Amino acid sequence: MKWQRIWLSVLIALAGLLSGLTVAYAAMPDGLPIAPYFKTGTFTGSSNSATLVPNAAGEKETVQLTNAANQLGTIWADKDAYYFELNHDQKASMWMYFDNKGGSAGDGMAFVLQNDTRGTAAVSRTKLTNVPAAGETLGVWGSPDEYTSESPSVVSSQAIQNSWALEFDTFVNNQFPGSYIDKSSDFDYFINYVTDKKTESPHIASNYPAQSGTYSRRYNANQYYTVMFHKGILNPALSNGAWHHVTLKYTAPSSYPGTGKMTYAFDDKDATTGLATAATTTATVDINTSNVDPQNTGKAMWGFTGSTGQSFETNQVVFEQIPGLVDASATASLYDRTEDNVQVPANGMIMGGDRLLLQYNLTYNAGRKAWDNVQAAMTIPDNLTVTSGKVTYADGTQATVDLSSYQPGDKQLNATLPKGLSMENKTATISLYATAANPATNTAVGMTTSKFSAPLGIATADLGGFSIVHSAVNLTAQVTSGNAVNVLPGKTTTVTGTAALKGATSNAQFTLHPTLNGQDLAPATFDSQKQSDGSFTGQFSYQPLASDLHLGENKLTLYVSDAAGNSSPDVTVTINVAGILSYANVPKTVTFADTQLTGTSQQIGRQGDWNLLVNDARGSGSKWQLTARLSKPMTAINQPATQLDGDLQYRASTATSPVTIGTTAVPVATHTTTSNDETTNATSWGADAGMLLHVNSSAVSGTYTGEITWNLANAPS
């Protein structure tokens, strides 16, 4: 029975561990691919526990530094390609997971900047045995394994050299030195700051691992021990089963070398929703670049180290933005188009049925690489339906957002940005035009987060919540002039209609809101009259500018609002600008070259003006065909009864056989227009192609005339 009880307790512990990891994998946030950017540390003397781990679905990847007792893991970004620039502002962001072990977790992780000559082999090592040091060192701090009166410089010499580290310490090393001194577990003993006991709980803090001033040798019970001075201490919960978001913002010194500043923010995003949180804790510390970059190269290798002792945890990191490559940010705003495009503040109100603009502003702040292949996953707030969208870049170019896979009611709209962002083209504005529903009661809409992901960086944008006020009235609009209109180029049309409002006690004026081809135009007001049944009606008239209409189909969308902010459903008018196909020039007389007959069959070429010009104003892609037929035969002027012994012929090219042109029409030119208004010479044939005159050997000399009838058709047959 004793063995059964022991075995059962092991099973229970194992089950608890697996359950925690399952939750972690399921909740793993989206991140960047790991393999292209990072290398596991190459230190010798013990194995490196760092590995890449996919989530349960195999869709995401995380760096796992430790997951068992007595482990040491390091991982480094490639210094040649993905270095940290100490002489320029930098930004890094990531998600970190410290398991769900509370006070029994150990020991944690550290973010490290370093110029140790060992490169990826850099790790803290013990003095006595010269093996990689784990436990409270986290693989980066000096190892206090000597208990004599040696200088703190001995401890610092065993750290990663030329470095700065930000530790996420899950195990409190503050045991009273007398009985635990042999366990090298006294870095966090509160005498560190005498009265400041912030290190007596799990904490985040920073300092220089290889500087002797980071450590202090103290004496107790006839032995020496080492405490570590912590800078920028934060005391959030770490090993609580949650993914924690961390953002590092480095401000470079004004002149290099010098003293920069590092600001680190913990829990600045919620892992479940992606929203910014109010529970963010931050600290800012100085970084003396000479301590990290003594050669003044302006660069540092960066990465993570982590370790465990007898206490352990699963330590994982998901990267969101890699410093130096792409520093990108995004913001989201909501505008009420019905209310003169006023911006809706967080917790603001809109009216049911209002037309809205969801605007996402993406900014490339800095970097060495372009932010390419950005995949936008925009969360659509409840009770909003997107009707159209566009992307506008800093260079002025625009693209339409593809809504083919979007359905009203979808919670997310996905789109791929057609162009990347860089220092030459720094911004992209995604504009989504939407209509608010009119719920039966006033309805609160929660905050949303949208994500913009690319292989070199991920940015998120939060949109504040708002309320939709129920509209209790019935406002409608209809067009009386027809929902489809044809106009000629350079012309316009007048759209007329009526609006009716029921359920309101007063209304003096309506406002007409026109949108042409997705572009909002200036609204116009018109009066309403109260009817015997208590309703209000009005008539509107709207004429778009001819210059705003393009060839082909134009979509004019109209809706009406009242003085209280209520609005009608959309009505749509299709305005088709159909250009005409016409002759721009037809020569009255065309001639063939004067030729001396030789008594053999001959081919006679054209001479003079044969420029038959066709104007096509129907738009790019339209097609036309020109045909010719001989409507009067070639007859001698001085002998009207004598016809030319020969034929009028058409040859498409010198490689084709000629076709005789008689009383049946023969195609002599076809064309596809490449612009919205194009003039083309239909008779620009080669010298030995096109329309030619063939005479037989028995032809009689003379001057002959005939008549050619041209026919221009709007498409090839």
C-alpha positions in Angstrom: 0.0 0.0 0.0 2.9 2.3 0.7 4.2 1.9 -2.9 0.7 2.4 -4.3 0.4 5.7 -2.4 3.8 7.0 -3.6 3.0 6.0 -7.2 -0.4 7.7 -7.0 1.2 10.9 -5.8 3.6 10.9 -8.7 0.8 10.3 -11.2 -1.2 13.2 -9.7 1.9 15.5 -9.9 2.5 14.5 -13.5 -1.1 15.0 -14.5 -1.0 18.5 -13.0 2.1 19.3 -14.9 0.7 18.2 -18.2 -2.5 20.1 -17.6 -0.6 23.3 -17.0 1.4 22.8 -20.3 -1.8 22.0 -22.2 -3.3 25.3 -21.1 -0.1 27.1 -22.0 0.0 25.7 -25.5 -3.6 26.3 -26.1 -3.3 29.9 -25.0 0.0 30.5 -26.8 -0.1 34.0 -28.5 0.9 34.5 -32.1 4.5 35.2 -32.6 7.3 35.3 -35.2 9.0 32.2 -36.5 12.0 31.2 -34.4 14.4 29.3 -36.6 15.5 32.0 -39.0 16.6 34.4 -36.3 17.9 32.4 -33.3 20.6 29.9 -32.4 20.8 27.8 -29.3 23.9 28.5 -27.1 27.0 26.5 -27.8 28.5 26.3 -24.3 30.4 23.2 -23.2 30.4 21.4 -19.9 26.7 20.6 -19.8 23.8 20.3 -22.2 21.7 23.2 -23.4 18.1 22.6 -22.5 16.8 25.3 -24.9 14.6 24.0 -27.7 11.8 25.0 -30.1 8.4 23.8 -29.2 5.2 24.0 -31.3 1.8 24.4 -29.7 -0.6 21.5 -29.7 -1.9 22.3 -33.2 1.6 22.7 -34.6 0.7 26.2 -35.8 2.9 28.4 -33.5 6.4 28.1 -32.1 8.0 29.1 -28.9 11.5 29.0 -27.4 11.5 26.7 -24.4 14.5 27.4 -22.2 13.8 24.9 -19.3 11.2 22.4 -18.2 12.8 20.2 -15.6 15.2 20.4 -12.6 18.8 21.3 -12.9 18.7 22.7 -16.4 20.4 25.6 -18.2 19.2 27.0 -21.5 20.4 29.9 -23.7 19.4 31.2 -27.1 20.8 34.0 -29.1 19.9 36.1 -32.1 22.4 35.9 -34.9 24.7 38.8 -34.2 25.7 39.4 -37.8 22.1 39.9 -39.1 19.9 40.5 -36.0 22.1 42.5 -33.7 20.8 45.0 -31.1 21.9 48.6 -32.1 23.1 50.4 -29.0 23.6 53.6 -31.0 20.0 53.8 -32.2 16.6 53.6 -30.6 15.4 50.0 -30.4 12.2 48.2 -29.5 11.6 44.5 -28.7 8.4 42.8 -27.6 7.6 39.3 -26.6 5.3 37.0 -24.6 6.8 35.1 -21.7 5.5 32.1 -19.8 6.8 31.0 -16.3 4.5 28.0 -15.7 1.9 27.8 -12.9 3.9 26.9 -9.8 3.6 30.0 -7.7 6.1 30.0 -4.8 7.6 26.6 -5.8 8.8 27.8 -9.2 12.5 28.3 -10.0 14.6 30.0 -11.2 13.4 32.1 -14.1 14.8 33.8 -17.2 16.9 36.8 -18.2 16.9 39.0 -21.3 20.6 39.7 -22.1 22.6 42.1 -24.2 26.3 41.1 -24.5 29.6 41.4 -26.3 31.3 38.5 -24.7 34.1 37.2 -26.8 32.6 33.7 -26.5 29.5 34.7 -28.5 26.9 32.0 -28.5 29.0 30.0 -26.1 28.8 32.7 -23.4 27.4 31.5 -20.1 28.1 32.1 -16.4 30.5 29.5 -15.1 31.6 28.4 -11.6 35.1 29.2 -10.3 35.7 25.9 -8.5 34.7 23.4 -11.2 34.6 25.7 -14.3 31.2 24.3 -15.5 28.2 26.3 -16.6 26.5 27.8 -13.5 22.7 27.5 -13.1 20.4 28.2 -10.2 20.3 31.8 -9.1 22.7 32.9 -11.8 20.0 32.3 -14.5 23.0 31.5 -16.7 24.1 35.1 -16.9 25.0 36.5 -13.4 28.3 35.7 -11.7 28.5 32.5 -9.7 29.1 33.0 -5.9 30.6 29.5 -5.3 33.5 30.7 -3.2 32.9 31.6 0.5 36.2 33.3 1.3 36.9 37.0 1.5 37.5 37.3 -2.2 36.6 40.5 -4.0 33.2 40.9 -5.8 35.3 41.1 -9.0 35.8 37.4 -8.7 32.1 36.8 -8.9 31.6 39.2 -11.8 34.4 37.5 -13.7 32.3 34.4 -13.8 29.4 36.1 -15.5 28.7 36.7 -19.1 31.1 39.5 -19.9 30.4 42.9 -21.4 26.7 42.5 -20.7 23.5 43.9 -19.3 20.7 41.6 -18.1 17.0 42.0 -17.2 16.1 39.1 -14.9 12.6 37.6 -14.4 13.4 35.9 -11.1 10.7 33.4 -10.0 12.7 31.9 -7.1 13.5 34.2 -4.1 17.1 33.7 -3.1 16.9 35.3 0.3 17.6 32.4 2.7 19.4 33.5 5.9 23.1 33.1 5.1 24.0 31.1 8.2 22.3 27.8 7.2 22.0 28.1 3.4 25.3 29.7 2.5 26.5 26.5 0.9 23.6 26.5 -1.5 24.7 29.8 -3.2 21.2 31.2 -2.7 21.6 34.6 -1.2 21.5 37.1 -4.2 18.1 38.4 -3.0 18.8 38.6 0.8 17.0 41.8 1.8 20.2 43.3 3.3 20.9 44.1 -0.3 19.0 47.3 0.2 18.8 47.3 4.0 15.2 48.5 4.3 13.9 47.7 0.8 12.6 44.1 0.7 11.3 44.1 -2.8 13.6 41.2 -3.6 11.9 39.0 -1.0 9.3 38.1 -3.6 9.5 37.1 -7.3 10.7 40.1 -9.2 12.0 41.7 -12.3 15.2 43.7 -12.1 18.4 44.6 -14.0 22.1 45.3 -13.8 25.5 44.5 -15.4 26.4 40.9 -14.7 30.2 41.5 -15.4 30.6 44.6 -13.2 31.9 44.1 -9.7 29.7 46.9 -8.5 26.7 44.7 -9.2 27.7 42.4 -6.3 28.6 42.9 -2.6 30.4 40.4 -0.4 28.9 40.2 3.1 30.0 38.3 6.2 28.0 36.1 8.5 28.6 33.0 10.7 32.3 33.0 9.9 31.6 32.8 6.1 31.2 35.2 3.3 28.2 35.4 1.0 27.2 37.5 -2.0 24.2 39.7 -2.5 23.3 41.4 -5.8 22.2 45.0 -6.3 19.0 45.1 -8.2 17.9 48.1 -10.3 14.4 49.0 -11.6 12.7 46.4 -9.4 9.1 45.3 -10.3 7.1 42.8 -8.3 4.4 41.3 -10.5 3.1 37.7 -10.4 5.2 35.5 -12.7 4.6 31.8 -12.3 0.8 32.1 -12.4 -0.1 30.1 -15.5 -0.5 33.1 -17.7 1.3 34.4 -20.7 2.9 37.8 -19.9 3.6 40.5 -22.5 6.8 42.4 -22.2 7.9 45.5 -24.2 11.4 46.8 -24.1 12.1 50.3 -25.4 15.7 51.5 -25.6 16.6 55.1 -26.1 20.1 55.5 -27.4 22.4 58.2 -26.0 22.6 61.5 -27.9 26.3 60.8 -28.6 28.0 57.4 -28.7 29.4 56.0 -26.5 27.2 57.3 -23.7 24.3 56.4 -21.4 21.1 55.2 -22.9 17.9 54.3 -21.2 15.9 51.1 -21.2 12.2 51.1 -20.3 10.6 47.7 -19.7 6.9 47.2 -19.4 5.4 44.0 -18.0 1.8 42.8 -18.6 1.1 45.6 -21.0 -1.2 43.4 -23.1 -3.8 40.8 -22.2 -2.9 37.4 -23.6 -6.5 36.3 -24.2 -7.8 39.5 -25.9 -4.6 41.2 -27.0 -5.9 44.4 -25.5 -3.7 46.9 -23.7 -4.0 46.5 -19.9 -4.3 49.0 -17.1 -2.2 46.6 -14.9 1.0 47.4 -16.7 4.1 47.8 -14.5 7.1 49.7 -15.9 10.6 50.8 -14.9 13.4 52.7 -16.6 17.1 52.2 -16.0 20.3 53.7 -17.4 22.5 51.6 -19.7 26.2 52.7 -19.9 27.1 51.5 -23.4 30.7 51.2 -22.4 29.9 48.4 -20.0 28.2 46.4 -22.8 30.2 47.6 -25.9 33.7 48.4 -24.8 34.9 48.5 -28.4 32.2 51.0 -29.3 30.9 49.0 -32.3 27.3 50.2 -31.6 26.2 46.6 -31.6 25.4 43.8 -29.1 24.3 40.2 -29.3 21.0 39.6 -27.6 19.0 36.7 -26.4 17.6 34.8 -23.4 19.1 32.6 -20.7 17.2 30.5 -18.1 18.0 28.0 -15.5 16.6 25.8 -12.8 17.8 24.2 -9.6 15.9 21.7 -7.5 12.9 23.9 -8.0 12.0 24.3 -11.6 9.4 25.5 -14.1 8.7 25.5 -17.8 10.1 28.8 -19.2 9.0 29.8 -22.7 9.2 32.9 -24.9 7.2 33.9 -28.0 8.8 36.8 -30.0 6.6 39.6 -31.4 9.1 42.2 -32.5 12.8 41.7 -33.0 14.9 44.8 -32.2 16.6 46.5 -35.1 14.7 44.7 -37.9 11.3 46.3 -37.8 9.9 48.7 -35.3 6.2 49.0 -36.3 3.1 50.2 -34.5 -0.6 50.4 -35.2 -3.5 52.4 -33.8 -7.3 52.1 -34.4 -9.9 54.9 -34.5 -13.6 55.0 -35.0 -15.4 57.9 -36.8 -19.1 58.6 -37.1 -19.6 59.6 -40.8 -23.3 60.5 -40.1 -22.1 63.1 -37.5 -19.7 65.0 -39.8 -16.9 62.4 -39.3 -16.5 63.2 -35.6 -14.2 60.7 -33.8 -16.0 58.4 -31.4 -14.1 58.4 -28.1 -13.7 55.3 -25.9 -17.1 54.6 -24.2 -18.7 57.1 -26.6 -22.1 56.8 -28.2 -23.4 56.4 -31.8 -26.9 56.1 -33.1 -28.3 52.9 -34.5 -28.0 52.9 -38.3 -25.1 55.4 -38.3 -22.4 55.2 -41.0 -19.0 54.7 -39.5 -15.3 54.6 -40.5 -13.0 52.1 -38.9 -9.5 53.4 -39.4 -6.3 51.5 -38.8 -3.0 53.5 -39.0 0.1 51.4 -39.5 3.5 53.1 -39.0 7.0 52.0 -39.7 9.0 53.7 -37.0 12.5 52.4 -37.7 14.4 49.4 -38.8 16.9 47.8 -41.1 14.4 45.7 -43.1 11.1 46.5 -44.8 7.9 45.4 -43.1 6.7 43.2 -45.9 3.8 40.8 -46.4 1.7 42.3 -43.6 -1.4 40.2 -42.9 -4.2 42.3 -41.4 -6.6 40.5 -39.1 -9.1 43.2 -38.2 -11.6 42.4 -35.5 -15.0 43.9 -36.4 -16.9 45.3 -33.4 -20.3 43.7 -32.7 -23.3 45.1 -34.6 -21.2 46.6 -37.3 -21.2 45.5 -41.0 -18.4 46.5 -43.3 -19.5 47.7 -46.7 -16.2 48.7 -48.4 -12.6 49.4 -47.6 -9.4 50.8 -49.0 -5.7 51.1 -48.1 -3.9 54.4 -48.5 -0.1 54.7 -48.4 2.2 57.6 -47.5 3.3 57.7 -51.2 -0.3 58.4 -52.2 -1.1 55.1 -53.8 -4.3 53.3 -52.9 -5.7 49.8 -53.1 -9.1 48.3 -52.5 -9.7 46.0 -49.6 -11.0 42.6 -50.9 -14.3 41.8 -49.2 -15.0 38.7 -51.3 -14.5 36.4 -48.3 -16.2 38.7 -45.8 -19.9 38.1 -44.8 -22.0 40.5 -42.7 -21.8 39.4 -39.1 -18.2 38.1 -39.4 -16.1 38.9 -36.4 -12.9 39.3 -38.4 -11.9 40.7 -41.7 -8.6 39.4 -43.1 -6.6 41.2 -45.8 -3.0 41.2 -47.2 -1.4 44.6 -47.6 -0.3 44.8 -51.3 2.8 46.9 -50.4 5.3 46.8 -47.6 6.3 49.7 -45.3 9.8 51.1 -45.0 11.5 54.4 -44.2 10.7 55.4 -47.8 7.0 54.6 -47.4 6.3 54.7 -43.7 2.5 54.6 -43.3 -0.5 52.7 -44.4 -4.1 53.7 -43.5 -6.7 51.0 -43.7 -10.2 52.5 -44.0 -13.2 50.3 -43.5 -16.6 51.8 -44.2 -19.3 50.2 -42.0 -22.9 50.6 -41.0 -24.1 50.2 -37.4 -27.1 48.0 -36.7 -30.1 49.3 -34.7 -30.5 46.9 -31.8 -33.9 46.8 -30.0 -32.3 48.4 -27.0 -29.3 50.5 -26.2 -26.3 48.2 -26.6 -22.7 48.3 -25.3 -20.0 47.1 -27.7 -16.8 45.9 -26.2 -13.2 46.8 -27.0 -11.5 45.0 -29.8 -7.9 44.3 -30.8 -6.7 43.9 -34.4 -3.4 42.3 -35.4 -1.0 43.1 -38.2 1.4 40.2 -38.6 4.5 39.8 -40.9 7.6 37.6 -40.7 9.6 40.4 -39.3 7.2 41.9 -36.8 3.7 42.0 -35.3 1.8 45.1 -34.3 -1.6 45.3 -32.6 -4.2 48.1 -32.4 -6.9 48.5 -29.8 -10.2 50.1 -30.5 -12.2 51.3 -27.5 -15.7 50.2 -26.7 -18.8 52.3 -27.4 -22.5 52.2 -27.1 -25.2 52.0 -29.8 -28.3 54.1 -28.9 -31.5 52.5 -30.2 -33.3 54.6 -32.8 -37.0 54.4 -32.1 -38.1 56.1 -35.3 -38.5 54.8 -38.8 -36.6 56.9 -41.4 -36.7 55.8 -45.0 -35.5 57.1 -48.3 -36.2 56.2 -51.9 -35.1 57.3 -55.4 -37.8 58.6 -57.7 -35.6 59.2 -60.8 -34.6 55.6 -61.4 -31.9 53.4 -59.9 -29.9 53.1 -63.2 -28.9 56.0 -65.4 -26.8 56.3 -68.6 -24.9 59.5 -69.4 -22.3 60.6 -72.0 -18.8 61.5 -71.0 -18.5 65.0 -69.6 -22.2 64.9 -68.7 -24.0 64.3 -65.4 -27.4 63.5 -64.1 -29.9 64.6 -61.5 -31.0 62.1 -58.9 -34.3 62.8 -57.2 -36.0 61.1 -54.3 -38.1 61.4 -51.1 -37.5 60.8 -47.4 -40.1 59.9 -44.8 -39.8 59.9 -41.0 -42.3 58.2 -38.7 -42.4 58.1 -34.9 -40.7 61.5 -34.3 -42.5 64.4 -32.6 -40.6 67.1 -34.5 -38.2 67.4 -37.4 -37.4 70.6 -39.4 -34.7 69.3 -41.7 -33.2 66.3 -43.4 -29.6 65.8 -44.5 -28.7 63.9 -47.6 -25.4 62.0 -47.4 -23.9 61.0 -50.8 -21.0 58.6 -51.4 -19.7 58.2 -55.0 -17.5 55.2 -55.8 -16.6 54.8 -52.1 -15.7 58.5 -51.6 -17.9 60.5 -49.2 -19.1 63.8 -50.7 -20.4 66.9 -49.1 -23.8 66.4 -47.4 -26.8 68.6 -48.4 -29.8 69.6 -46.3 -33.4 69.8 -47.4 -36.6 70.7 -45.7 -39.3 68.4 -44.4 -43.0 68.9 -44.0 -45.3 67.4 -41.4 -48.1 65.3 -42.8 -51.6 64.7 -41.5 -50.6 61.4 -40.1 -47.9 62.9 -38.0 -45.0 61.8 -40.3 -42.5 64.1 -41.9 -41.6 64.0 -45.6 -39.2 65.8 -47.8 -37.9 65.7 -51.4 -34.3 65.8 -52.4 -32.4 66.4 -55.6 -28.7 65.6 -56.1 -26.4 66.1 -59.0 -22.9 64.7 -58.9 -20.2 66.6 -60.7 -19.4 65.4 -64.2 -15.7 65.5 -63.3 -16.3 63.0 -60.4 -17.8 60.4 -62.8 -15.5 58.0 -64.6 -16.1 56.0 -67.7 -18.1 52.9 -67.0 -20.1 52.1 -64.0 -20.3 54.6 -61.1 -22.0 53.7 -57.8 -23.8 56.5 -56.0 -25.0 55.6 -52.5 -27.4 57.9 -50.6 -28.9 57.9 -47.2 -30.8 60.5 -45.2 -30.4 61.5 -41.6 -32.6 63.7 -39.4 -31.8 66.4 -36.9 -31.7 63.9 -34.0 -29.1 61.7 -35.7 -31.4 58.9 -37.0 -30.6 57.6 -40.4 -32.2 55.7 -43.2 -31.0 52.5 -45.0 -28.9 53.1 -48.1 -30.3 53.6 -51.6 -28.0 53.1 -54.6 -28.0 54.5 -58.0 -25.8 53.1 -60.8 -24.6 55.8 -63.2 -23.1 54.3 -66.3 -20.9 56.7 -68.3 -21.0 55.2 -71.8 -18.7 57.0 -74.3 -19.3 56.7 -78.0 -17.4 55.0 -80.8 -17.0 57.4 -83.7 -14.9 58.3 -86.7 -12.4 61.1 -85.9 -11.4 61.4 -89.5 -12.5 59.8 -92.8 -10.6 60.9 -95.9 -13.1 61.8 -98.7 -10.8 60.5 -101.4 -8.2 57.8 -101.3 -5.9 56.9 -104.2 -3.6 54.3 -105.5 -0.2 55.0 -107.1 0.0 56.0 -110.8 1.3 52.9 -112.5 2.4 52.1 -116.0 0.8 48.9 -117.2 3.3 46.2 -118.4 0.9 43.6 -119.9 1.4 41.4 -116.8 -0.6 41.2 -113.6 0.5 43.9 -111.1 -0.1 44.9 -107.4 -0.5 48.6 -107.0 0.1 50.3 -103.6 -1.6 53.2 -101.9 -0.6 56.8 -102.1 -1.7 60.0 -100.4 -3.9 60.4 -97.3 -5.4 57.1 -96.1 -5.6 58.1 -92.4 -9.0 56.9 -91.2 -9.1 57.7 -87.5 -11.3 56.1 -85.0 -12.1 57.6 -81.6 -13.2 55.3 -78.8 -14.4 57.0 -75.6 -16.0 54.0 -74.1 -13.1 53.1 -71.8 -10.1 50.9 -71.6 -10.8 47.3 -72.8 -13.5 48.2 -75.3 -13.2 46.7 -78.8 -14.1 47.7 -82.3 -13.9 46.5 -85.9 -13.7 48.3 -89.2 -14.9 46.6 -92.4 -14.9 47.7 -96.1 -16.9 46.8 -99.2 -16.8 48.1 -102.8 -20.2 49.7 -103.1 -19.5 51.0 -106.7 -17.1 49.1 -109.0 -13.9 50.7 -110.4 -15.0 52.3 -113.7 -13.0 54.3 -116.3 -13.8 58.0 -116.2 -13.7 58.5 -120.0 -15.5 55.2 -120.7 -18.2 54.8 -118.1 -19.1 51.4 -119.3 -15.5 50.1 -118.9 -14.7 48.5 -115.6 -11.2 47.9 -114.4 -9.9 44.4 -115.1 -8.7 43.8 -111.6 -9.8 43.7 -107.9 -9.6 45.7 -104.7 -7.9 43.4 -102.2 -7.0 43.4 -98.5 -4.0 41.6 -97.1 -3.6 41.4 -93.3 0.2 40.9 -93.5 2.8 40.0 -96.1 2.6 36.4 -94.7 -1.1 36.0 -95.5 -3.0 35.7 -98.8 -5.0 38.6 -100.0 -8.8 38.7 -99.8 -10.9 40.3 -102.6 -13.1 43.1 -101.5 -16.4 43.1 -103.4 -19.9 43.9 -102.4 -19.6 41.8 -99.2 -17.9 43.6 -96.2 -14.4 42.4 -95.3 -12.8 43.2 -91.9 -9.8 45.5 -92.5 -8.9 46.5 -88.9 -9.7 45.4 -85.3 -8.6 47.0 -82.1 -8.8 46.8 -78.3 -8.7 50.2 -76.6 -6.1 50.7 -73.9 -7.3 54.0 -72.4 -10.6 55.7 -71.5 -10.4 58.0 -74.5 -8.3 56.8 -77.4 -7.9 57.8 -81.1 -6.4 55.2 -83.4 -5.4 55.2 -87.1 -7.3 52.2 -88.4 -5.5 52.2 -91.8 -1.9 52.3 -90.5 -1.0 49.2 -92.6 2.4 48.3 -93.8 3.4 49.2 -97.4 2.8 45.7 -98.8 -0.2 45.0 -96.5 -3.7 46.5 -95.9 -5.8 47.6 -98.9 -4.1 47.1 -102.3 -5.2 47.2 -106.0 -4.6 44.2 -108.1 -4.8 44.6 -112.0 -4.8 41.7 -114.5 -2.5 41.4 -117.5 -5.3 42.5 -119.9 -6.2 45.7 -118.0 -6.6 48.8 -120.1 -4.9 52.1 -119.3 -7.1 54.8 -117.9 -8.3 56.7 -114.8 -10.7 54.6 -112.7 -12.9 55.6 -109.8 -15.1 53.6 -107.4 -16.7 53.9 -104.0 -15.6 52.2 -100.8 -18.1 52.0 -97.9 -16.5 51.8 -94.4 -18.4 50.4 -91.4 -17.3 50.8 -87.8 -18.8 48.2 -85.4 -18.5 48.3 -81.6 -17.0 44.9 -81.3 -15.3 42.3 -83.5 -17.7 39.8 -84.9 
